[in-house]
Amino acid sequence: MSKLFPTQEIGSLKKPADMLKKVKDPNVSAEEKIKARNDAALLNIKTLEDIGLDIVYDGEVRRVEMYEEPVRYVDGFEFAGRVRSWDNKYYNKARVVGPVAFKQNFHAEEFNFVKDNSNRELKVPITGAYTLADWSYDEHYKSKDELVLALAKNVVRPLVKDLVGLGAKIIQIDEPAATTHPAEMDIFRESINESVKGIDAKFVVHACFSGNDYKALAPQMPEIKAEQYTLEFANRDTWNTGLDDDARKGFQVLKLFKEHGFEGEIGIGVSDVHVNEIESPELIRDRILYSAKALGDPTKVYVNPDCGLRTRTREVSFDKIRSIVKGAELARKEIE
Amino acid sequence: MISSYTFGIYPRSEELIEATRKNTENLSSLFQKETEEYITTQTNANLGFVSDPLLKWDDIFRPFSNLSEVTPTALNRIYEMNTFYRVLSFDGSAFTDGGNTVKSNLDSSLPKNKTVAIPEPFTFAELHTSNEFKRKEDFVINLAKMLRAEIDSLVESGFEVIQLLAPSIAYNKEVDFGVVSDALKIITDGLNAKTILHTYFGDVSTKIESLLDLPVSGLGFDITTTPASSIEKHSFSDKILTVGIINSFNTAIEKPQECIKQIDEINAKTKPKESYVSNNFDLEYVPKEFAMNKISVLGEIARGAKDV
């Protein structure tokens, strides 16, 4: 993208309440449910466009969530039941009971709709092989590595190929589990490379922060076939404006990526998705400028929230995105 | 036949999950019904010791948030799991409430042969924060004093075996075993109950010698992370050995005959003072139907294994 500091979302937004009500109501017809989903997708796309994001998608409004949605459409999985994430929050966890295989492009309808309804650049988020494996029970494969690679080759790669065939140009592979197991970075790297093998598109990897501040990821980054990483920084940063290391504690790890020889783009998380407070445009500006300096090249900096915003209200989410867009404008003015 | 128990937090049923989310009118009776169901399943499986399924506990530390000067704060990931606990902030120096915090959060209808699992002080200090104690070792020692009061109260009410959950000792590369030992001494000195330090979430192969020197009655191991071959290199002649043979992280149900053979082999090589089998960590990592099956299988393994 020719513009400096392009802005983008990571993926999920909280679903509109009226859409949820309709799709859960057994008395609502299938046609009305389709319309409710389309209306919600359109609302998200247009809202993100109106706010001024450069790269958009539909807020994953049609998906149950990032794990259950793909697993529903992959051979070899059976749902076991819900397990706790925290407190009263649970997720539906599946067992791998046979060879995993791609059945159909479960994001095709969603992608075609977004493509038909937006002129902006689109970034399609998909769940990566490593995370699918890590969040499942494996009763079939001999090892986790074997399951990860089977998912990469037999599920994620065919999905990516199909999306690219439909016109997708940027694919974001979501891997929140990747950094939770620092000792398993080799198989993570291999899984991304196998997932994208032989496919011509721009690949982005989204990995959440965990424990060791991306220290295990950094050495792998030059070897992974991804042009961009969208990562979390804001939730460890201070809320003070400024361009010094003390103010920008959460972003210091960027220097490590450079030291390890990574020369690609970083989608910097400038907005903390775990709090309702809205970061000021000035704070976002400083986070961007600090990152540009740390990476040594402002053209490598993309700007986004830390993660998907689905745990925030829609009002808070859109306010955060508005601030991101304004902060990027301020940063551009400083550079230009 | 050897002895056996399951420990930690057990999974809620789908019905109970929904009830907790919606705070339904029958929530309290559902908790009670499922607690009784788990107790019956353990009893029917002839487990040596029976534990409360801790269905009301949101994480293994949460009851301690009721202590004075303790505040629950941010969510934090449990090691490398896709599960989170709430970090407790210990804001003062005297955080004991007479030792009734754990006991008051347990079901009173447990049979006489009962066990309970609580975090050991080193793990506790690693995963939580103190505004008062700047040195980690001071925090560990004060937590040990608080836990001793809790354990005294539990023993007084009839708990025969106390599991001390030690995932940080397993997970952390660096462990100050001097501090761990001092803290455990506070907990176990003169205690009229068996204490078993249970390690999981990390391979402790290189730490077993140090673990054997700790002042506890026994050691427990998760054999999915610490290979049996590592345990077998050591003598347990003056320690209880608990093998966490039931994998709470996979829905695949263990094959009793294979497990019995493995337990017999481990016991033949380690010659433990007493031999127990258990789950490797909290059963709540599998849905209820699988947990129930695993409890029954554990009983079968214990009945089939040769006595030591």
Contacts between the chains, C-beta under 8 A, distances in Angstrom:
chain1	res1	chain2	res2	distance
A	80	B	251	5.2
A	80	B	286	7.2
A	80	B	287	5.2
A	80	B	290	6.7
A	81	B	11	7.9
A	81	B	14	6.5
A	81	B	287	2.9
A	81	B	288	7.1
A	81	B	289	7.0
A	81	B	290	7.8
A	82	B	14	6.6
A	82	B	17	5.7
A	82	B	287	6.6
A	83	B	11	7.0
A	83	B	83	7.8
A	83	B	284	7.0
A	83	B	285	6.2
A	83	B	286	7.1
A	83	B	287	6.5
A	84	B	11	7.7
A	84	B	12	8.0
A	84	B	83	6.2
A	84	B	284	6.0
A	85	B	82	6.7
A	85	B	83	6.2
A	85	B	84	6.3
A	86	B	58	7.4
A	86	B	59	7.4
A	86	B	75	5.5
A	86	B	83	6.8
A	86	B	84	3.9
A	86	B	85	7.1
A	86	B	86	7.5
A	87	B	58	4.8
A	87	B	86	7.8
A	88	B	17	7.5
A	88	B	20	4.9
A	88	B	21	5.1
A	88	B	58	7.7
A	90	B	17	5.7
A	91	B	82	7.8
A	93	B	287	7.5
A	95	B	251	4.9
A	134	B	82	7.3
A	135	B	82	5.7
A	137	B	249	7.8
A	137	B	250	5.2
A	137	B	251	4.3
A	137	B	252	7.2
A	137	B	286	7.5
A	138	B	250	7.1
A	139	B	250	7.0
A	139	B	251	6.3
A	139	B	252	4.5
A	177	B	82	6.8
A	180	B	77	6.7
A	180	B	80	4.8
A	180	B	81	7.8
A	180	B	82	7.4
A	181	B	80	5.1
A	210	B	77	6.3
A	211	B	77	7.2
A	211	B	80	8.0
